[in-house]
Amino acid sequence: MKAIFPGLSRSDTPERIYAHRYIIAISVTLACVLELLDTSIVNVAVPHMMGSLGATLDEITWVSIGYVVANVIVLPISGFLAQLFGRRNYFILSIALFIFSSFACGNATTLGGLVFWRIVQGLGGGGLIATAQSTLFDTFPSKEMGTAMAIFGMGIMTGPMLGPTLGGWLTDQYSWPWIFYINLPLGGIALFLALLYMPEAKHKQTINKIDYIGLILMAVGIATLQLLLERGERLEWFSSSEIISYALISFFSLSLFIIRQLEIKHPIVDLSICKDPQFSAGLVMTFLLGASLFSTVFIFPVYVQSLMGYTAWQTGLMILPSAMASGLAMPISAKLVARGVSARALIALGAMLFMYGMWQHYHFTTDSGMNDFLWPMIIRGLGLGMIFMPLNALTMANILPQQIPNAAGLYNLTRQLGGSVGIALSATLLAQLGDAKRAALNEHVIANSAQTIERIAGLKSRLLFMGTPETLAPIKAQVLLAQQIAKQAQMLSFAHLFMLFGIAMLCVTPLLFVMKKQTMSAGSDLSH
């Protein structure tokens, strides 16, 4: 397709592209940061949106669900759409749609309007990540690919972490529409730089035929899978007919989609690249990386806010060191890989660091403070940051240049689904572990034991000192004891969940033995 946006400077020579490679990297990474920021920034503003729009908690969740569902539908076909419209055209159209829908979200006065524009925003945002990644593969020479992926990785890793911090500050200082308005100036910068400097794809494929049936099957299958993950815990999973319906529709749609894509001549998602063991092993590992990243970002704020009473702003400040540590680790790991250090060794080291960070999280208590959180959060961020770039390099090592857009779409979809599965699993396990831990603690609270009598007596004395009537003090003391047990049970649940993610990351590292090729074949080699 002919370029819709030929650029302010029309000379896309290799020398010009190479000279502006860092500006291009900043442009596409900034767009990705905004896209990922909007997956988590909304969560802290939920109470404000409920009051402003007159919505219930169950209704307001569709503001998040609509965005994520639209996002995951577009991710796997972003390579196909980039080939259809031209990668440059598609990226610019995507970011323009994202900016416009962000403005519309901030101006929405009804729940229906906000959900609609969040879906449009998700459709625009879904095309940014994979397109950005394939752009960097074309823009940077192979010897600098590690640096390019480190810049890209900083956006991917820090975007979800910064969401609660920025969202909390904007909501407290201004109002909830500003969590969307913030996209306008930042998105405008990314759009201007893309118009000015972003090149067209080096390796183009002509789209002869569009598989509409495959497109519908994929959209239905992924949408219902995401709805299942988003609403499963709230509806008690398979005890709900709605969840059963989602599961059946998703299973049959995705099964038919996979069969069709493997059989037809012009698939919208080329699944044949999954025959490469190194790429498939990378997908498994990035699935777990996504689960570890998004789930720990999800459960840590719940822990400090529900058990320790921290505000969204305070929570964001505690997460910030982890984001900064990831940002520091990625360029360092990129330099090490460029100098010949084994990418597999760096991933293994990152997994061990992450495990150690989770082991420190395991020892958090209800009395832990900000100083206790600092180093465990930094170590967690270092571990995840050290994994990201080498894993990306190993996964893409056997992928041909013309396959990069398709592979990048699958790779990023897998990480996104990993995050969704991880969050759904975390929510379910928190509830189940909480019940189990509470029952276990209650077994040790024997009514006539000296320890129980002493604790109740202490609570009763405190209540009497605070002015509670003599007749109510024994009952309130029992209630307080039950609340303390429930709080400790919840604390133990968080601790075990942190440890579970650490162990899972270590358990998947044997897949590194499958990933033997370190040099990427997809990097461009521009002369300068």
HELIX and SHEET records of a PDB file:
HELIX    1   1 PRO A   14  ALA A   19  1                                   6    
HELIX    2   2 ARG A   21  SER A   40  1                                  20    
HELIX    3   3 ASN A   43  ALA A   45  5                                   3    
HELIX    4   4 VAL A   46  LEU A   53  1                                   8    
HELIX    5   5 LEU A   57  VAL A   74  1                                  18    
HELIX    6   6 LEU A   75  ILE A   77  5                                   3    
HELIX    7   7 SER A   78  PHE A   85  1                                   8    
HELIX    8   8 ARG A   87  ASN A  107  1                                  21    
HELIX    9   9 LEU A  111  GLY A  126  1                                  16    
HELIX   10  10 LEU A  128  THR A  139  1                                  12    
HELIX   11  11 SER A  142  GLU A  144  5                                   3    
HELIX   12  12 MET A  145  GLN A  173  1                                  29    
HELIX   13  13 TRP A  178  TYR A  181  1                                   4    
HELIX   14  14 ASN A  183  TYR A  197  1                                  15    
HELIX   15  15 TYR A  212  ARG A  231  1                                  20    
HELIX   16  16 TRP A  237  SER A  239  5                                   3    
HELIX   17  17 SER A  241  GLU A  263  1                                  23    
HELIX   18  18 LEU A  271  LYS A  275  5                                   5    
HELIX   19  19 PRO A  277  MET A  308  1                                  32    
HELIX   20  20 ALA A  312  ALA A  338  1                                  27    
HELIX   21  21 ALA A  343  TYR A  362  1                                  20    
HELIX   22  22 MET A  370  THR A  395  1                                  26    
HELIX   23  23 PRO A  401  GLN A  403  5                                   3    
HELIX   24  24 ILE A  404  HIS A  444  1                                  41    
HELIX   25  25 ALA A  450  PHE A  465  1                                  16    
HELIX   26  26 ALA A  473  CYS A  507  1                                  35    
HELIX   27  27 THR A  509  PHE A  513  5                                   5    
END                                                                             
